[in-house]
């Protein structure tokens, strides 16, 4: 079995605390026709470099019934900047148009098979996976982006078409797994394509 959720598989459930003081489960986003779950964090230069592009994509597709949920699963023992308190500060400052959840146990990141930050998963109305991988080809420097993978996948999907490139390799920092070196990845984790 592959480490990362595969095309056609169901979105793993979760119940996690959010920066707005509430807890959210997968079912809380049932009204969305399409759900983007992405693993992100506070410090990673690939996240910081592409957050505004992700913001534009989230805003663009909101009217098409697409909801975005960001999940930070990084170990605070490895990266203290990824603490829940810092998440709240970042959301208060930047006011991103998504729900920002904290996965302290890293169980949700393991269930999804999150490889890097950022790592995007696009699920249809039935919450079956239609796309997973990177958001753009140059997430660290938005001025160099030439390929908008997430936007292409969402455009095709919301038009009722099959996603032409359902897998791409996420580009970013490794998820910081608790008790491991910051560059460690699970042995069963490998590139998607």
N, CA, C and O atoms as a DFTB+ gen file, in Angstrom:
772 C
 N C O
     1  1       0.844      -1.194       0.000
     2  2       0.000       0.000       0.000
     3  2       0.878       1.244       0.000
     4  3       1.841       1.338       0.761
     5  1       0.543       2.175      -0.842
     6  2       1.303       3.416      -0.930
     7  2       1.100       4.245       0.335
     8  3       0.062       4.163       0.991
     9  1       2.100       5.033       0.657
    10  2       2.037       5.885       1.846
    11  2       0.957       6.956       1.704
    12  3       0.210       7.228       2.644
    13  1       0.887       7.554       0.526
    14  2      -0.034       8.676       0.292
    15  2      -1.375       8.188      -0.250
    16  3      -1.427       7.249      -1.045
    17  1      -2.457       8.832       0.186
    18  2      -3.805       8.533      -0.323
    19  2      -3.760       8.522      -1.853
    20  3      -3.144       9.386      -2.479
    21  1      -4.422       7.530      -2.434
    22  2      -4.400       7.342      -3.881
    23  2      -5.664       7.905      -4.546
    24  3      -6.705       8.056      -3.907
    25  1      -5.544       8.207      -5.837
    26  2      -6.682       8.719      -6.599
    27  2      -7.858       7.747      -6.474
    28  3      -7.707       6.536      -6.638
    29  1      -9.041       8.317      -6.176
    30  2     -10.250       7.503      -6.015
    31  2     -10.511       7.064      -4.589
    32  3     -11.616       6.619      -4.276
    33  1      -9.510       7.179      -3.706
    34  2      -9.719       6.789      -2.309
    35  2     -10.453       7.889      -1.542
    36  3     -10.415       9.062      -1.911
    37  1     -11.120       7.477      -0.468
    38  2     -11.869       8.399       0.379
    39  2     -10.936       9.260       1.230
    40  3      -9.849       8.835       1.619
    41  1     -11.389      10.470       1.504
    42  2     -10.649      11.351       2.405
    43  2     -10.689      10.759       3.805
    44  3     -11.771      10.459       4.311
    45  1      -9.539      10.584       4.442
    46  2      -9.549      10.127       5.836
    47  2     -10.236      11.166       6.731
    48  3     -10.089      12.372       6.532
    49  1     -10.972      10.679       7.697
    50  2     -11.685      11.572       8.612
    51  2     -10.697      12.213       9.580
    52  3      -9.572      11.741       9.746
    53  1     -11.133      13.280      10.207
    54  2     -10.322      13.940      11.219
    55  2     -11.228      14.761      12.121
    56  3     -12.333      15.136      11.729
    57  1     -10.769      15.030      13.301
    58  2     -11.355      16.031      14.201
    59  2     -10.180      16.738      14.845
    60  3      -9.439      16.150      15.633
    61  1     -10.015      18.029      14.495
    62  2      -8.834      18.775      14.918
    63  2      -9.210      20.183      15.358
    64  3     -10.201      20.740      14.885
    65  1      -8.424      20.757      16.259
    66  2      -8.669      22.133      16.686
    67  2      -8.186      23.130      15.637
    68  3      -7.185      22.906      14.955
    69  1      -8.922      24.236      15.526
    70  2      -8.594      25.278      14.554
    71  2      -8.188      26.563      15.262
    72  3      -8.442      26.749      16.453
    73  1      -7.555      27.438      14.501
    74  2      -7.093      28.714      15.043
    75  2      -8.238      29.628      15.455
    76  3      -8.019      30.597      16.181
    77  1      -9.461      29.337      15.002
    78  2     -10.614      30.166      15.394
    79  2     -11.231      29.727      16.721
    80  3     -12.259      30.262      17.136
    81  1     -10.599      28.746      17.391
    82  2     -11.078      28.300      18.693
    83  2     -12.066      27.148      18.649
    84  3     -12.470      26.640      19.695
    85  1     -12.462      26.728      17.447
    86  2     -13.394      25.612      17.291
    87  2     -12.626      24.356      16.888
    88  3     -11.440      24.419      16.564
    89  1     -13.314      23.220      16.913
    90  2     -12.777      21.972      16.358
    91  2     -13.584      21.633      15.119
    92  3     -14.780      21.915      15.048
    93  1     -12.928      21.032      14.153
    94  2     -13.587      20.687      12.890
    95  2     -13.326      19.231      12.538
    96  3     -12.229      18.708      12.735
    97  1     -14.367      18.593      12.010
    98  2     -14.261      17.248      11.455
    99  2     -14.478      17.342       9.947
   100  3     -14.942      18.363       9.439
   101  1     -14.140      16.282       9.248
   102  2     -14.338      16.252       7.797
   103  2     -15.789      16.592       7.444
   104  3     -16.040      17.308       6.475
   105  1     -16.730      16.088       8.217
   106  2     -18.158      16.283       7.963
   107  2     -18.564      17.759       8.019
   108  3     -19.559      18.149       7.408
   109  1     -17.806      18.571       8.740
   110  2     -18.147      19.995       8.851
   111  2     -18.004      20.745       7.527
   112  3     -18.471      21.877       7.396
   113  1     -17.359      20.112       6.551
   114  2     -17.168      20.737       5.235
   115  2     -18.041      20.068       4.166
   116  3     -17.778      20.183       2.969
   117  1     -19.088      19.364       4.626
   118  2     -19.936      18.579       3.717
   119  2     -20.619      19.415       2.651
   120  3     -20.904      18.906       1.567
   121  1     -20.891      20.684       2.927
   122  2     -21.587      21.536       1.957
   123  2     -20.711      21.881       0.753
   124  3     -21.228      22.221      -0.311
   125  1     -19.408      21.798       0.912
   126  2     -18.507      22.136      -0.197
   127  2     -18.587      21.072      -1.292
   128  3     -18.538      19.876      -1.005
   129  1     -18.711      21.508      -2.540
   130  2     -18.718      20.569      -3.668
   131  2     -17.349      19.932      -3.859
   132  3     -17.240      18.785      -4.294
   133  1     -16.310      20.687      -3.529
   134  2     -14.931      20.220      -3.649
   135  2     -14.199      20.646      -2.393
   136  3     -14.387      21.761      -1.908
   137  1     -13.363      19.761      -1.862
   138  2     -12.600      20.089      -0.664
   139  2     -11.108      19.933      -0.943
   140  3     -10.649      18.886      -1.400
   141  1     -10.361      21.002      -0.656
   142  2      -8.906      20.957      -0.752
   143  2      -8.363      20.868       0.666
   144  3      -8.534      21.788       1.465
   145  1      -7.709      19.756       0.972
   146  2      -7.003      19.586       2.244
   147  2      -5.525      19.721       1.921
   148  3      -5.011      19.028       1.043
   149  1      -4.841      20.611       2.628
   150  2      -3.403      20.730       2.361
   151  2      -2.619      20.817       3.653
   152  3      -3.030      21.456       4.622
   153  1      -1.473      20.151       3.633
   154  2      -0.574      20.149       4.782
   155  2       0.393      21.305       4.610
   156  3       1.050      21.454       3.579
   157  1       0.457      22.114       5.651
   158  2       1.157      23.382       5.598
   159  2       1.789      23.637       6.954
   160  3       1.763      22.760       7.819
   161  1       2.351      24.807       7.157
   162  2       2.965      25.138       8.441
   163  2       3.199      26.640       8.500
   164  3       2.723      27.383       7.641
   165  1       3.926      27.081       9.507
   166  2       4.176      28.509       9.683
   167  2       5.512      28.967       9.108
   168  3       5.641      30.111       8.672
   169  1       6.512      28.076       9.106
   170  2       7.887      28.538       8.874
   171  2       8.472      28.196       7.506
   172  3       9.357      28.906       7.029
   173  1       8.006      27.141       6.872
   174  2       8.656      26.606       5.669
   175  2       8.716      27.654       4.554
   176  3       7.695      28.259       4.229
   177  1       9.905      27.880       3.960
   178  2      10.012      28.889       2.902
   179  2       9.173      28.570       1.663
   180  3       8.806      29.479       0.919
   181  1       8.868      27.298       1.436
   182  2       8.029      26.918       0.298
   183  2       6.565      27.275       0.571
   184  3       5.824      27.626      -0.347
   185  1       6.159      27.183       1.835
   186  2       4.819      27.606       2.237
   187  2       4.719      29.128       2.196
   188  3       3.816      29.690       1.576
   189  1       5.659      29.781       2.866
   190  2       5.651      31.242       2.942
   191  2       5.732      31.852       1.541
   192  3       5.093      32.866       1.259
   193  1       6.524      31.226       0.667
   194  2       6.703      31.748      -0.688
   195  2       5.485      31.594      -1.576
   196  3       5.340      32.321      -2.559
   197  1       4.602      30.653      -1.241
   198  2       3.447      30.393      -2.115
   199  2       2.099      30.636      -1.447
   200  3       1.064      30.438      -2.085
   201  1       2.076      31.055      -0.192
   202  2       0.806      31.276       0.511
   203  2      -0.108      32.259      -0.210
   204  3      -1.323      32.067      -0.234
   205  1       0.456      33.303      -0.794
   206  2      -0.401      34.287      -1.463
   207  2      -1.001      33.707      -2.750
   208  3      -2.115      34.069      -3.127
   209  1      -0.276      32.818      -3.421
   210  2      -0.844      32.140      -4.593
   211  2      -1.970      31.196      -4.154
   212  3      -3.005      31.098      -4.812
   213  1      -1.747      30.506      -3.030
   214  2      -2.798      29.637      -2.502
   215  2      -4.013      30.470      -2.118
   216  3      -5.149      30.056      -2.349
   217  1      -3.779      31.639      -1.535
   218  2      -4.887      32.543      -1.181
   219  2      -5.692      32.908      -2.434
   220  3      -6.921      32.836      -2.422
   221  1      -5.011      33.297      -3.505
   222  2      -5.692      33.682      -4.744
   223  2      -6.517      32.523      -5.297
   224  3      -7.640      32.717      -5.765
   225  1      -5.950      31.314      -5.240
   226  2      -6.666      30.137      -5.743
   227  2      -7.892      29.858      -4.888
   228  3      -8.964      29.569      -5.419
   229  1      -7.744      29.941      -3.567
   230  2      -8.879      29.693      -2.671
   231  2     -10.002      30.697      -2.915
   232  3     -11.176      30.326      -2.942
   233  1      -9.646      31.957      -3.091
   234  2     -10.657      32.997      -3.339
   235  2     -11.322      32.784      -4.702
   236  3     -12.541      32.893      -4.831
   237  1     -10.512      32.483      -5.709
   238  2     -11.027      32.292      -7.072
   239  2     -12.058      31.160      -7.144
   240  3     -13.063      31.269      -7.847
   241  1     -11.799      30.078      -6.411
   242  2     -12.660      28.903      -6.532
   243  2     -13.744      28.812      -5.459
   244  3     -14.556      27.887      -5.484
   245  1     -13.769      29.749      -4.525
   246  2     -14.789      29.715      -3.478
   247  2     -16.189      29.767      -4.077
   248  3     -17.081      29.038      -3.643
   249  1     -16.384      30.635      -5.078
   250  2     -17.711      30.764      -5.698
   251  2     -18.098      29.522      -6.487
   252  3     -19.256      29.372      -6.878
   253  1     -17.136      28.628      -6.726
   254  2     -17.430      27.370      -7.429
   255  2     -17.610      26.224      -6.450
   256  3     -17.591      25.056      -6.838
   257  1     -17.786      26.564      -5.167
   258  2     -18.069      25.542      -4.163
   259  2     -16.868      24.807      -3.632
   260  3     -16.992      23.683      -3.145
   261  1     -15.696      25.427      -3.718
   262  2     -14.461      24.797      -3.248
   263  2     -14.082      25.382      -1.893
   264  3     -13.972      26.599      -1.748
   265  1     -13.881      24.515      -0.901
   266  2     -13.420      24.925       0.428
   267  2     -11.981      24.455       0.626
   268  3     -11.582      23.410       0.113
   269  1     -11.210      25.237       1.375
   270  2      -9.805      24.921       1.664
   271  2      -9.619      24.706       3.162
   272  3     -10.131      25.468       3.982
   273  1      -8.879      23.658       3.503
   274  2      -8.543      23.352       4.891
   275  2      -7.038      23.105       4.972
   276  3      -6.521      22.174       4.355
   277  1      -6.341      23.943       5.736
   278  2      -4.914      23.754       5.956
   279  2      -4.677      23.011       7.263
   280  3      -5.335      23.288       8.265
   281  1      -3.740      22.067       7.255
   282  2      -3.412      21.296       8.458
   283  2      -1.915      21.402       8.724
   284  3      -1.100      21.126       7.844
   285  1      -1.563      21.800       9.933
   286  2      -0.166      21.862      10.357
   287  2       0.081      20.681      11.292
   288  3      -0.472      20.622      12.391
   289  1       0.919      19.740      10.845
   290  2       1.224      18.551      11.639
   291  2       2.681      18.532      12.107
   292  3       3.115      17.563      12.729
   293  1       3.427      19.576      11.820
   294  2       4.848      19.564      12.161
   295  2       5.086      19.462      13.667
   296  3       4.380      20.080      14.464
   297  1       6.082      18.679      14.035
   298  2       6.467      18.535      15.434
   299  2       7.005      19.858      15.968
   300  3       7.901      20.456      15.372
   301  1       6.460      20.309      17.087
   302  2       6.974      21.545      17.684
   303  2       8.299      21.295      18.401
   304  3       9.012      22.239      18.739
   305  1       8.626      20.024      18.632
   306  2       9.948      19.712      19.194
   307  2      11.035      19.974      18.163
   308  3      12.165      20.316      18.512
   309  1      10.687      19.810      16.885
   310  2      11.625      20.079      15.795
   311  2      11.559      21.534      15.378
   312  3      12.590      22.177      15.183
   313  1      10.345      22.057      15.241
   314  2      10.130      23.441      14.789
   315  2       9.162      24.153      15.748
   316  3       7.951      24.131      15.525
   317  1       9.678      24.774      16.798
   318  2       8.807      25.463      17.754
   319  2       7.919      26.528      17.103
   320  3       6.847      26.832      17.626
   321  1       8.344      27.095      15.978
   322  2       7.542      28.111      15.288
   323  2       6.220      27.555      14.766
   324  3       5.323      28.316      14.405
   325  1       6.100      26.223      14.727
   326  2       4.871      25.615      14.225
   327  2       3.859      25.317      15.333
   328  3       2.915      24.554      15.130
   329  1       4.060      25.914      16.492
   330  2       3.123      25.716      17.601
   331  2       1.754      26.290      17.266
   332  3       1.611      27.132      16.379
   333  1       0.754      25.815      17.995
   334  2      -0.608      26.301      17.803
   335  2      -0.692      27.812      18.036
   336  3      -1.392      28.518      17.309
   337  1       0.021      28.303      19.047
   338  2       0.016      29.734      19.359
   339  2       0.538      30.547      18.174
   340  3      -0.006      31.604      17.855
   341  1       1.575      30.061      17.534
   342  2       2.112      30.753      16.363
   343  2       1.156      30.662      15.167
   344  3       1.089      31.577      14.346
   345  1       0.427      29.560      15.081
   346  2      -0.589      29.428      14.031
   347  2      -1.667      30.498      14.196
   348  3      -2.069      31.143      13.228
   349  1      -2.126      30.677      15.432
   350  2      -3.155      31.681      15.719
   351  2      -2.635      33.070      15.357
   352  3      -3.347      33.856      14.733
   353  1      -1.402      33.372      15.745
   354  2      -0.804      34.673      15.421
   355  2      -0.744      34.884      13.914
   356  3      -1.061      35.964      13.417
   357  1      -0.335      33.847      13.194
   358  2      -0.190      33.962      11.737
   359  2      -1.543      34.196      11.067
   360  3      -1.654      35.009      10.149
   361  1      -2.559      33.488      11.524
   362  2      -3.897      33.676      10.941
   363  2      -4.466      35.053      11.291
   364  3      -5.110      35.693      10.459
   365  1      -4.228      35.499      12.508
   366  2      -4.706      36.833      12.896
   367  2      -4.039      37.916      12.060
   368  3      -4.662      38.918      11.710
   369  1      -2.777      37.707      11.746
   370  2      -2.031      38.697      10.968
   371  2      -2.391      38.654       9.487
   372  3      -2.625      39.693       8.869
   373  1      -2.433      37.449       8.921
   374  2      -2.555      37.304       7.468
   375  2      -3.979      36.992       6.985
   376  3      -4.278      37.148       5.801
   377  1      -4.843      36.561       7.883
   378  2      -6.257      36.332       7.561
   379  2      -6.461      35.508       6.282
   380  3      -7.137      35.938       5.347
   381  1      -5.866      34.332       6.269
   382  2      -6.002      33.447       5.115
   383  2      -7.441      32.947       4.979
   384  3      -8.129      32.763       5.983
   385  1      -7.903      32.727       3.738
   386  2      -9.291      32.293       3.513
   387  2      -9.463      30.776       3.610
   388  3     -10.116      30.168       2.762
   389  1      -8.887      30.179       4.624
   390  2      -9.085      28.751       4.855
   391  2      -9.141      28.496       6.353
   392  3      -8.743      29.337       7.158
   393  1      -9.640      27.327       6.708
   394  2      -9.642      26.870       8.091
   395  2      -8.267      26.273       8.356
   396  3      -7.775      25.465       7.569
   397  1      -7.646      26.670       9.465
   398  2      -6.273      26.241       9.773
   399  2      -6.299      25.357      11.017
   400  3      -6.606      25.822      12.115
   401  1      -5.976      24.081      10.832
   402  2      -6.092      23.063      11.874
   403  2      -4.725      22.601      12.375
   404  3      -3.733      22.650      11.647
   405  1      -4.692      22.155      13.617
   406  2      -3.459      21.640      14.232
   407  2      -3.582      20.142      14.474
   408  3      -4.514      19.693      15.141
   409  1      -2.642      19.366      13.931
   410  2      -2.589      17.907      14.065
   411  2      -1.419      17.558      14.983
   412  3      -0.357      17.145      14.518
   413  1      -1.623      17.727      16.289
   414  2      -0.546      17.504      17.265
   415  2      -0.030      16.073      17.274
   416  3       1.172      15.846      17.413
   417  1      -0.932      15.106      17.127
   418  2      -0.524      13.698      17.214
   419  2       0.104      13.198      15.911
   420  3       0.735      12.141      15.888
   421  1      -0.067      13.947      14.845
   422  2       0.402      13.595      13.494
   423  2      -0.338      12.400      12.893
   424  3       0.063      11.872      11.856
   425  1      -1.421      11.979      13.549
   426  2      -2.188      10.841      13.041
   427  2      -2.883      11.175      11.725
   428  3      -2.984      10.319      10.847
   429  1      -3.360      12.400      11.580
   430  2      -4.042      12.791      10.345
   431  2      -3.024      12.875       9.204
   432  3      -3.298      12.428       8.091
   433  1      -1.859      13.443       9.483
   434  2      -0.803      13.509       8.461
   435  2      -0.412      12.113       7.996
   436  3      -0.167      11.899       6.809
   437  1      -0.353      11.161       8.924
   438  2      -0.030       9.778       8.555
   439  2      -1.155       9.163       7.736
   440  3      -0.898       8.446       6.769
   441  1      -2.419       9.443       8.121
   442  2      -3.569       8.880       7.402
   443  2      -3.613       9.372       5.956
   444  3      -3.969       8.621       5.048
   445  1      -3.251      10.636       5.750
   446  2      -3.236      11.200       4.396
   447  2      -1.944      10.860       3.652
   448  3      -1.903      10.879       2.421
   449  1      -0.910      10.555       4.397
   450  2       0.390      10.315       3.767
   451  2       1.031      11.614       3.321
   452  3       1.581      11.706       2.223
   453  1       0.957      12.618       4.185
   454  2       1.554      13.919       3.853
   455  2       3.065      13.781       3.732
   456  3       3.716      13.223       4.615
   457  1       3.616      14.287       2.645
   458  2       5.051      14.178       2.398
   459  2       5.793      15.467       2.723
   460  3       6.858      15.445       3.339
   461  1       5.219      16.588       2.303
   462  2       5.932      17.865       2.410
   463  2       4.960      18.989       2.770
   464  3       3.743      18.806       2.809
   465  1       5.542      20.147       3.028
   466  2       4.731      21.356       3.187
   467  2       5.153      22.335       2.108
   468  3       6.318      22.728       2.052
   469  1       4.214      22.738       1.244
   470  2       2.814      22.315       1.212
   471  2       2.600      21.040       0.385
   472  3       3.369      20.748      -0.532
   473  1       1.556      20.296       0.718
   474  2       1.137      19.103      -0.019
   475  2      -0.389      19.162      -0.094
   476  3      -1.069      19.168       0.932
   477  1      -0.921      19.206      -1.325
   478  2      -2.345      19.429      -1.570
   479  2      -3.067      18.138      -1.956
   480  3      -2.522      17.279      -2.648
   481  1      -4.310      18.029      -1.485
   482  2      -5.208      16.916      -1.827
   483  2      -6.550      17.532      -2.224
   484  3      -7.121      18.314      -1.463
   485  1      -7.054      17.186      -3.403
   486  2      -8.340      17.694      -3.875
   487  2      -9.338      16.536      -3.897
   488  3      -9.113      15.512      -4.542
   489  1     -10.452      16.726      -3.172
   490  2     -11.487      15.702      -3.075
   491  2     -12.788      16.195      -3.696
   492  3     -13.144      17.367      -3.574
   493  1     -13.496      15.280      -4.367
   494  2     -14.764      15.626      -4.996
   495  2     -15.899      15.661      -3.962
   496  3     -15.646      15.543      -2.763
   497  1     -17.126      15.819      -4.413
   498  2     -18.289      15.934      -3.524
   499  2     -18.440      14.705      -2.632
   500  3     -18.872      14.813      -1.485
   501  1     -18.083      13.537      -3.163
   502  2     -18.160      12.291      -2.382
   503  2     -16.907      12.081      -1.546
   504  3     -16.757      11.061      -0.872
   505  1     -16.009      13.060      -1.599
   506  2     -14.729      13.054      -0.869
   507  2     -13.799      11.932      -1.326
   508  3     -13.109      11.291      -0.533
   509  1     -13.817      11.727      -2.650
   510  2     -12.838      10.834      -3.268
   511  2     -11.747      11.701      -3.889
   512  3     -12.021      12.761      -4.452
   513  1     -10.515      11.234      -3.778
   514  2      -9.364      12.019      -4.233
   515  2      -9.314      12.111      -5.753
   516  3      -9.408      11.101      -6.450
   517  1      -9.164      13.345      -6.266
   518  2      -9.034      13.555      -7.708
   519  2      -7.682      14.167      -8.089
   520  3      -7.281      14.117      -9.252
   521  1      -6.982      14.744      -7.105
   522  2      -5.655      15.309      -7.372
   523  2      -4.848      15.329      -6.080
   524  3      -5.393      15.590      -5.007
   525  1      -3.547      15.053      -6.184
   526  2      -2.643      15.247      -5.052
   527  2      -1.261      15.630      -5.547
   528  3      -0.786      15.137      -6.570
   529  1      -0.625      16.525      -4.792
   530  2       0.737      16.940      -5.136
   531  2       0.990      18.397      -4.832
   532  3       0.548      18.920      -3.809
   533  1       1.708      19.046      -5.733
   534  2       2.134      20.431      -5.514
   535  2       1.052      21.426      -5.930
   536  3       0.129      21.102      -6.677
   537  1       1.201      22.643      -5.419
   538  2       0.321      23.716      -5.851
   539  2       0.831      24.369      -7.120
   540  3       0.073      24.616      -8.058
   541  1       2.136      24.648      -7.137
   542  2       2.800      25.298      -8.273
   543  2       4.188      24.694      -8.433
   544  3       4.646      23.935      -7.578
   545  1       4.860      25.037      -9.542
   546  2       6.171      24.450      -9.821
   547  2       7.335      25.155      -9.121
   548  3       8.432      24.600      -9.046
   549  1       7.116      26.356      -8.614
   550  2       8.177      27.120      -7.928
   551  2       7.613      27.749      -6.647
   552  3       7.515      28.973      -6.555
   553  1       7.244      26.925      -5.662
   554  2       6.555      27.488      -4.494
   555  2       7.419      28.414      -3.640
   556  3       6.891      29.240      -2.895
   557  1       8.711      28.285      -3.742
   558  2       9.575      29.126      -2.899
   559  2       9.673      30.554      -3.422
   560  3       9.930      31.486      -2.660
   561  1       9.467      30.720      -4.727
   562  2       9.581      32.042      -5.341
   563  2       8.434      32.234      -6.319
   564  3       8.507      31.803      -7.470
   565  1       7.371      32.885      -5.851
   566  2       6.160      33.015      -6.668
   567  2       6.408      33.754      -7.979
   568  3       5.647      33.592      -8.933
   569  1       7.471      34.568      -8.034
   570  2       7.792      35.291      -9.264
   571  2       8.307      34.396     -10.377
   572  3       8.355      34.812     -11.534
   573  1       8.695      33.163     -10.038
   574  2       9.236      32.225     -11.039
   575  2       8.244      31.149     -11.455
   576  3       8.578      30.272     -12.252
   577  1       7.022      31.209     -10.921
   578  2       6.035      30.160     -11.202
   579  2       5.605      30.193     -12.662
   580  3       5.263      31.250     -13.193
   581  1       5.625      29.030     -13.308
   582  2       5.126      28.898     -14.685
   583  2       4.027      27.840     -14.796
   584  3       3.283      27.823     -15.777
   585  1       3.920      26.948     -13.788
   586  2       2.918      25.880     -13.824
   587  2       2.084      25.942     -12.548
   588  3       2.612      25.882     -11.437
   589  1       0.767      26.065     -12.732
   590  2      -0.166      26.176     -11.608
   591  2      -0.962      24.868     -11.517
   592  3      -2.106      24.794     -11.963
   593  1      -0.345      23.855     -10.939
   594  2      -0.940      22.514     -10.927
   595  2      -2.269      22.458     -10.184
   596  3      -3.232      21.870     -10.676
   597  1      -2.324      23.064      -9.005
   598  2      -3.558      23.026      -8.213
   599  2      -4.676      23.747      -8.942
   600  3      -5.801      23.251      -9.007
   601  1      -4.376      24.902      -9.485
   602  2      -5.407      25.668     -10.193
   603  2      -5.897      24.917     -11.429
   604  3      -7.093      24.919     -11.723
   605  1      -4.989      24.283     -12.146
   606  2      -5.395      23.488     -13.317
   607  2      -6.315      22.349     -12.897
   608  3      -7.346      22.112     -13.526
   609  1      -5.937      21.642     -11.824
   610  2      -6.758      20.521     -11.359
   611  2      -8.141      21.004     -10.929
   612  3      -9.146      20.368     -11.246
   613  1      -8.197      22.125     -10.208
   614  2      -9.493      22.655      -9.764
   615  2     -10.333      23.158     -10.936
   616  3     -11.551      22.983     -10.950
   617  1      -9.688      23.778     -11.908
   618  2     -10.413      24.251     -13.098
   619  2     -11.051      23.077     -13.821
   620  3     -12.241      23.102     -14.136
   621  1     -10.251      22.047     -14.082
   622  2     -10.777      20.870     -14.791
   623  2     -11.892      20.213     -13.983
   624  3     -12.947      19.883     -14.525
   625  1     -11.658      20.025     -12.699
   626  2     -12.640      19.323     -11.864
   627  2     -13.949      20.108     -11.760
   628  3     -15.024      19.522     -11.880
   629  1     -13.876      21.408     -11.540
   630  2     -15.106      22.196     -11.380
   631  2     -15.862      22.361     -12.699
   632  3     -17.037      22.729     -12.702
   633  1     -15.190      22.091     -13.816
   634  2     -15.875      22.088     -15.116
   635  2     -16.444      20.709     -15.452
   636  3     -17.013      20.504     -16.524
   637  1     -16.281      19.773     -14.524
   638  2     -16.821      18.436     -14.740
   639  2     -15.928      17.537     -15.569
   640  3     -16.367      16.485     -16.036
   641  1     -14.675      17.940     -15.758
   642  2     -13.736      17.147     -16.546
   643  2     -12.880      16.281     -15.619
   644  3     -12.760      16.550     -14.424
   645  1     -12.296      15.246     -16.197
   646  2     -11.330      14.445     -15.450
   647  2     -10.049      15.254     -15.307
   648  3      -9.646      15.952     -16.237
   649  1      -9.412      15.162     -14.150
   650  2      -8.165      15.888     -13.930
   651  2      -7.083      15.261     -14.799
   652  3      -6.788      14.072     -14.671
   653  1      -6.488      16.068     -15.690
   654  2      -5.548      15.549     -16.688
   655  2      -4.226      15.082     -16.082
   656  3      -3.609      14.144     -16.585
   657  1      -3.789      15.736     -14.998
   658  2      -2.554      15.323     -14.309
   659  2      -2.926      15.149     -12.830
   660  3      -2.827      16.098     -12.053
   661  1      -3.355      13.931     -12.438
   662  2      -3.860      13.748     -11.082
   663  2      -2.776      13.677     -10.004
   664  3      -3.050      13.936      -8.831
   665  1      -1.549      13.328     -10.397
   666  2      -0.440      13.242      -9.449
   667  2       0.694      14.165      -9.867
   668  3       1.082      14.188     -11.035
   669  1       1.226      14.926      -8.917
   670  2       2.512      15.601      -9.091
   671  2       3.278      15.419      -7.787
   672  3       2.684      15.131      -6.748
   673  1       4.585      15.587      -7.843
   674  2       5.363      15.506      -6.613
   675  2       5.262      16.820      -5.860
   676  3       5.535      17.879      -6.424
   677  1       4.864      16.761      -4.565
   678  2       4.851      18.002      -3.795
   679  2       6.272      18.543      -3.650
   680  3       7.227      17.777      -3.518
   681  1       6.400      19.860      -3.676
   682  2       7.698      20.517      -3.539
   683  2       7.663      21.322      -2.248
   684  3       6.807      22.190      -2.078
   685  1       8.587      21.037      -1.341
   686  2       8.619      21.764      -0.084
   687  2       9.489      21.074       0.932
   688  3      10.241      20.155       0.607
   689  1       9.382      21.524       2.169
   690  2      10.121      20.913       3.278
   691  2       9.425      19.617       3.689
   692  3       8.209      19.489       3.545
   693  1      10.191      18.666       4.197
   694  2       9.598      17.453       4.751
   695  2       8.658      17.819       5.891
   696  3       8.898      18.781       6.620
   697  1       7.587      17.044       6.038
   698  2       6.817      17.130       7.276
   699  2       7.787      16.791       8.401
   700  3       8.575      15.852       8.281
   701  1       7.734      17.547       9.490
   702  2       8.640      17.328      10.623
   703  2       8.009      16.328      11.582
   704  3       7.148      16.673      12.391
   705  1       8.461      15.069      11.471
   706  2       7.890      13.989      12.270
   707  2       8.515      13.985      13.660
   708  3       9.732      14.104      13.802
   709  1       7.685      13.848      14.671
   710  2       8.149      13.914      16.054
   711  2       9.141      12.792      16.350
   712  3       8.924      11.638      15.981
   713  1      10.232      13.153      17.022
   714  2      11.232      12.170      17.414
   715  2      12.196      11.777      16.318
   716  3      13.034      10.897      16.514
   717  1      12.089      12.423      15.154
   718  2      12.950      12.093      14.017
   719  2      13.767      13.316      13.601
   720  3      13.427      14.452      13.931
   721  1      14.840      13.057      12.877
   722  2      15.603      14.145      12.273
   723  2      14.670      14.943      11.359
   724  3      13.748      14.382      10.767
   725  1      14.910      16.244      11.246
   726  2      13.970      17.079      10.486
   727  2      13.899      16.727       8.999
   728  3      12.963      17.143       8.315
   729  1      14.872      15.968       8.490
   730  2      14.847      15.571       7.073
   731  2      14.339      14.141       6.871
   732  3      14.299      13.648       5.743
   733  1      13.949      13.472       7.972
   734  2      13.502      12.084       7.900
   735  2      12.137      11.977       7.246
   736  3      11.264      12.822       7.446
   737  1      11.968      10.912       6.453
   738  2      10.647      10.569       5.901
   739  2      10.401       9.083       6.179
   740  3      11.353       8.303       6.209
   741  1       9.156       8.681       6.382
   742  2       8.862       7.259       6.592
   743  2       9.386       6.429       5.421
   744  3       9.353       6.869       4.272
   745  1       9.864       5.239       5.724
   746  2      10.487       4.407       4.702
   747  2       9.534       4.092       3.555
   748  3       9.955       3.945       2.408
   749  1       8.240       3.991       3.877
   750  2       7.263       3.674       2.823
   751  2       6.854       4.897       2.005
   752  3       6.142       4.778       1.008
   753  1       7.309       6.071       2.436
   754  2       6.995       7.304       1.685
   755  2       7.970       7.420       0.527
   756  3       9.175       7.219       0.678
   757  1       7.420       7.747      -0.629
   758  2       8.271       7.938      -1.801
   759  2       7.611       8.979      -2.686
   760  3       6.478       9.391      -2.435
   761  1       8.315       9.399      -3.709
   762  2       7.724      10.348      -4.638
   763  2       6.444       9.774      -5.245
   764  3       6.309       8.561      -5.405
   765  1       5.519      10.654      -5.577
   766  2       4.226      10.209      -6.099
   767  2       4.323       9.745      -7.540
   768  3       3.603       8.834      -7.949
   769  1       5.211      10.366      -8.319
   770  2       5.319      10.009      -9.733
   771  2       6.756       9.758     -10.124
   772  3       7.035       9.446     -11.282
